[in-house]
Amino acid sequence: MTQDIDQDIGPDIDNQRRRRREGVVFLILFGLTIPLANWLIGHAGTVCTANGPCLIPVAPGLMAPSGVMMVGVALVLRDLTQRRLGAGVSALAIVAGATLSALLAPPALVLASAVAFLLSEAADLAVYTPLARRRLVVAVVASSLAGLVVDSIVFLWLAFGSLDFLAGQIVGKAWMVLLSIPFIAWLRRRDERLGLRPA
């Protein structure tokens, strides 16, 4: 009898440990997207404007600040952090991320970077949470799209007083979200196969 109970508990404990380990990895990667986005926007692109962002092409005839790629990745990683560690940890990660974003952003972009990060990740959390248990891929895509639109509008308006790069921002971030879909679908199937439930 005791052996049967141990055999039933064993996989659950292993799954909890796996979920936490993967959650910590997603959380660390989420945190790393912040300094990388801030570095990219000032240092990497096909064109770097004077007193402005470095730009990359995101579609024919459409340019965007280079940091947009990391913002798209951050939105997906926040969702995965929540899936593995729970909404509470994810909410704390958003606040910590906004603080980190403010600390690492170029002086002219501190307010824009922190506020855009905070609001976009909060929008992502609000959309992802009710959808996540039923349809993971839909939840990640819908929440990331909501977050990237909020991020794009808030960041551009606060940083540059203009929405000139809005279409490029949205397209650039959307590319990263779309590229994540095969991984999210694989993760959902693997979780089901392992019996790994969301936090």
One Martini backbone bead per residue (centre of mass of N, CA, C, O) as a GRO file, in nm:
protein
  199
    1MET     BB    1   0.060   0.061  -0.024
    2THR     BB    2   0.299   0.256   0.014
    3GLN     BB    3   0.420   0.202  -0.266
    4ASP     BB    4   0.179   0.311  -0.429
    5ILE     BB    5   0.194   0.600  -0.322
    6ASP     BB    6   0.486   0.658  -0.409
    7GLN     BB    7   0.429   0.613  -0.715
    8ASP     BB    8   0.219   0.847  -0.734
    9ILE     BB    9   0.404   1.083  -0.619
   10GLY     BB   10   0.663   1.085  -0.787
   11PRO     BB   11   0.565   1.225  -1.054
   12ASP     BB   12   0.465   1.487  -0.916
   13ILE     BB   13   0.738   1.578  -0.805
   14ASP     BB   14   0.888   1.580  -1.073
   15ASN     BB   15   0.697   1.788  -1.210
   16GLN     BB   16   0.743   2.018  -1.010
   17ARG     BB   17   1.043   2.044  -1.057
   18ARG     BB   18   1.033   2.091  -1.359
   19ARG     BB   19   0.853   2.341  -1.352
   20ARG     BB   20   1.048   2.515  -1.184
   21ARG     BB   21   1.299   2.500  -1.360
   22GLU     BB   22   1.167   2.615  -1.615
   23GLY     BB   23   1.068   2.877  -1.483
   24VAL     BB   24   1.349   2.990  -1.419
   25VAL     BB   25   1.446   3.001  -1.707
   26PHE     BB   26   1.224   3.191  -1.815
   27LEU     BB   27   1.284   3.420  -1.613
   28ILE     BB   28   1.576   3.477  -1.698
   29LEU     BB   29   1.516   3.532  -1.996
   30PHE     BB   30   1.326   3.764  -1.945
   31GLY     BB   31   1.538   3.945  -1.804
   32LEU     BB   32   1.742   3.951  -2.055
   33THR     BB   33   1.564   4.114  -2.259
   34ILE     BB   34   1.601   4.397  -2.141
   35PRO     BB   35   1.902   4.468  -2.190
   36LEU     BB   36   1.899   4.385  -2.488
   37ALA     BB   37   1.695   4.590  -2.591
   38ASN     BB   38   1.852   4.843  -2.495
   39TRP     BB   39   2.105   4.786  -2.660
   40LEU     BB   40   1.992   4.760  -2.947
   41ILE     BB   41   1.859   5.049  -2.979
   42GLY     BB   42   2.171   5.183  -2.961
   43HIS     BB   43   2.369   4.950  -3.149
   44ALA     BB   44   2.157   4.792  -3.351
   45GLY     BB   45   2.159   4.816  -3.711
   46THR     BB   46   2.119   4.941  -4.032
   47VAL     BB   47   2.016   5.205  -3.874
   48CYS     BB   48   2.144   5.507  -3.711
   49THR     BB   49   2.015   5.762  -3.549
   50ALA     BB   50   2.020   6.069  -3.443
   51ASN     BB   51   1.896   6.064  -3.136
   52GLY     BB   52   1.815   5.756  -3.191
   53PRO     BB   53   1.731   5.474  -3.320
   54CYS     BB   54   1.791   5.163  -3.418
   55LEU     BB   55   1.732   5.004  -3.731
   56ILE     BB   56   1.507   4.759  -3.881
   57PRO     BB   57   1.388   4.534  -4.094
   58VAL     BB   58   1.036   4.386  -4.105
   59ALA     BB   59   0.963   4.488  -4.395
   60PRO     BB   60   0.886   4.606  -4.681
   61GLY     BB   61   0.944   4.940  -4.604
   62LEU     BB   62   0.990   4.850  -4.287
   63MET     BB   63   1.072   5.002  -3.982
   64ALA     BB   64   1.252   4.934  -3.663
   65PRO     BB   65   1.339   4.912  -3.364
   66SER     BB   66   1.556   4.663  -3.254
   67GLY     BB   67   1.414   4.596  -2.967
   68VAL     BB   68   1.150   4.448  -3.063
   69MET     BB   69   1.237   4.154  -3.053
   70MET     BB   70   1.261   4.132  -2.738
   71VAL     BB   71   0.969   4.206  -2.671
   72GLY     BB   72   0.836   3.962  -2.802
   73VAL     BB   73   0.986   3.756  -2.624
   74ALA     BB   74   0.896   3.861  -2.344
   75LEU     BB   75   0.595   3.799  -2.370
   76VAL     BB   76   0.630   3.491  -2.391
   77LEU     BB   77   0.802   3.446  -2.129
   78ARG     BB   78   0.586   3.544  -1.934
   79ASP     BB   79   0.385   3.322  -1.992
   80LEU     BB   80   0.577   3.083  -1.915
   81THR     BB   81   0.622   3.171  -1.628
   82GLN     BB   82   0.329   3.146  -1.541
   83ARG     BB   83   0.290   2.845  -1.612
   84ARG     BB   84   0.523   2.754  -1.400
   85LEU     BB   85   0.491   2.986  -1.137
   86GLY     BB   86   0.270   3.192  -1.175
   87ALA     BB   87   0.109   3.495  -1.132
   88GLY     BB   88   0.271   3.613  -0.896
   89VAL     BB   89   0.553   3.590  -1.020
   90SER     BB   90   0.485   3.742  -1.279
   91ALA     BB   91   0.413   4.012  -1.145
   92LEU     BB   92   0.692   4.054  -1.014
   93ALA     BB   93   0.849   4.046  -1.284
   94ILE     BB   94   0.727   4.303  -1.399
   95VAL     BB   95   0.829   4.500  -1.184
   96ALA     BB   96   1.127   4.425  -1.211
   97GLY     BB   97   1.144   4.484  -1.517
   98ALA     BB   98   1.075   4.786  -1.502
   99THR     BB   99   1.313   4.860  -1.324
  100LEU     BB  100   1.535   4.750  -1.509
  101SER     BB  101   1.459   4.921  -1.752
  102ALA     BB  102   1.517   5.195  -1.615
  103LEU     BB  103   1.821   5.135  -1.541
  104LEU     BB  104   1.913   5.052  -1.860
  105ALA     BB  105   1.824   5.287  -1.994
  106PRO     BB  106   1.847   5.543  -2.159
  107PRO     BB  107   1.787   5.845  -2.033
  108ALA     BB  108   1.567   5.924  -2.258
  109LEU     BB  109   1.411   5.616  -2.200
  110VAL     BB  110   1.315   5.547  -1.913
  111LEU     BB  111   1.012   5.606  -1.900
  112ALA     BB  112   0.925   5.457  -2.156
  113SER     BB  113   1.036   5.179  -2.083
  114ALA     BB  114   0.892   5.129  -1.810
  115VAL     BB  115   0.595   5.187  -1.886
  116ALA     BB  116   0.570   4.999  -2.128
  117PHE     BB  117   0.643   4.743  -1.983
  118LEU     BB  118   0.427   4.745  -1.762
  119LEU     BB  119   0.170   4.768  -1.948
  120SER     BB  120   0.222   4.531  -2.145
  121GLU     BB  121   0.249   4.303  -1.932
  122ALA     BB  122  -0.030   4.351  -1.804
  123ALA     BB  123  -0.191   4.293  -2.059
  124ASP     BB  124  -0.085   4.010  -2.101
  125LEU     BB  125  -0.186   3.896  -1.831
  126ALA     BB  126  -0.494   3.961  -1.870
  127VAL     BB  127  -0.524   3.772  -2.124
  128TYR     BB  128  -0.384   3.501  -2.048
  129THR     BB  129  -0.517   3.391  -1.785
  130PRO     BB  130  -0.811   3.302  -1.898
  131LEU     BB  131  -0.683   3.115  -2.146
  132ALA     BB  132  -0.452   2.906  -2.060
  133ARG     BB  133  -0.607   2.636  -1.972
  134ARG     BB  134  -0.736   2.581  -2.266
  135ARG     BB  135  -0.540   2.776  -2.478
  136LEU     BB  136  -0.221   2.829  -2.516
  137VAL     BB  137  -0.166   2.945  -2.798
  138VAL     BB  138  -0.388   3.159  -2.790
  139ALA     BB  139  -0.290   3.301  -2.533
  140VAL     BB  140  -0.011   3.388  -2.634
  141VAL     BB  141  -0.098   3.544  -2.884
  142ALA     BB  142  -0.311   3.739  -2.766
  143SER     BB  143  -0.137   3.861  -2.537
  144SER     BB  144   0.099   3.957  -2.714
  145LEU     BB  145  -0.062   4.146  -2.895
  146ALA     BB  146  -0.159   4.330  -2.673
  147GLY     BB  147   0.124   4.404  -2.561
  148LEU     BB  148   0.255   4.517  -2.829
  149VAL     BB  149   0.062   4.751  -2.871
  150VAL     BB  150   0.104   4.896  -2.605
  151ASP     BB  151   0.409   4.925  -2.621
  152SER     BB  152   0.426   5.086  -2.884
  153ILE     BB  153   0.260   5.332  -2.809
  154VAL     BB  154   0.394   5.417  -2.542
  155PHE     BB  155   0.689   5.431  -2.625
  156LEU     BB  156   0.673   5.628  -2.867
  157TRP     BB  157   0.534   5.861  -2.724
  158LEU     BB  158   0.738   5.899  -2.483
  159ALA     BB  159   1.013   5.900  -2.648
  160PHE     BB  160   0.908   6.075  -2.939
  161GLY     BB  161   0.612   6.195  -2.986
  162SER     BB  162   0.556   5.940  -3.184
  163LEU     BB  163   0.405   5.702  -3.442
  164ASP     BB  164   0.596   5.633  -3.690
  165PHE     BB  165   0.685   5.318  -3.584
  166LEU     BB  166   0.431   5.141  -3.532
  167ALA     BB  167   0.417   4.927  -3.753
  168GLY     BB  168   0.705   4.816  -3.707
  169GLN     BB  169   0.670   4.733  -3.416
  170ILE     BB  170   0.441   4.532  -3.454
  171VAL     BB  171   0.575   4.349  -3.665
  172GLY     BB  172   0.836   4.276  -3.511
  173LYS     BB  173   0.695   4.144  -3.266
  174ALA     BB  174   0.514   3.944  -3.421
  175TRP     BB  175   0.739   3.768  -3.533
  176MET     BB  176   0.825   3.649  -3.257
  177VAL     BB  177   0.556   3.524  -3.187
  178LEU     BB  178   0.527   3.342  -3.438
  179LEU     BB  179   0.802   3.186  -3.390
  180SER     BB  180   0.687   3.054  -3.110
  181ILE     BB  181   0.455   2.853  -3.178
  182PRO     BB  182   0.595   2.577  -3.209
  183PHE     BB  183   0.699   2.571  -2.916
  184ILE     BB  184   0.428   2.594  -2.771
  185ALA     BB  185   0.300   2.341  -2.896
  186TRP     BB  186   0.515   2.145  -2.793
  187LEU     BB  187   0.482   2.207  -2.491
  188ARG     BB  188   0.188   2.121  -2.464
  189ARG     BB  189   0.228   1.826  -2.553
  190ARG     BB  190   0.440   1.754  -2.340
  191ASP     BB  191   0.271   1.816  -2.090
  192GLU     BB  192   0.052   1.606  -2.150
  193ARG     BB  193   0.238   1.356  -2.158
  194LEU     BB  194   0.356   1.420  -1.852
  195GLY     BB  195   0.140   1.570  -1.666
  196LEU     BB  196   0.191   1.887  -1.686
  197ARG     BB  197   0.085   2.137  -1.492
  198PRO     BB  198  -0.004   2.430  -1.427
  199ALA     BB  199   0.033   2.673  -1.172
   0.00000   0.00000   0.00000
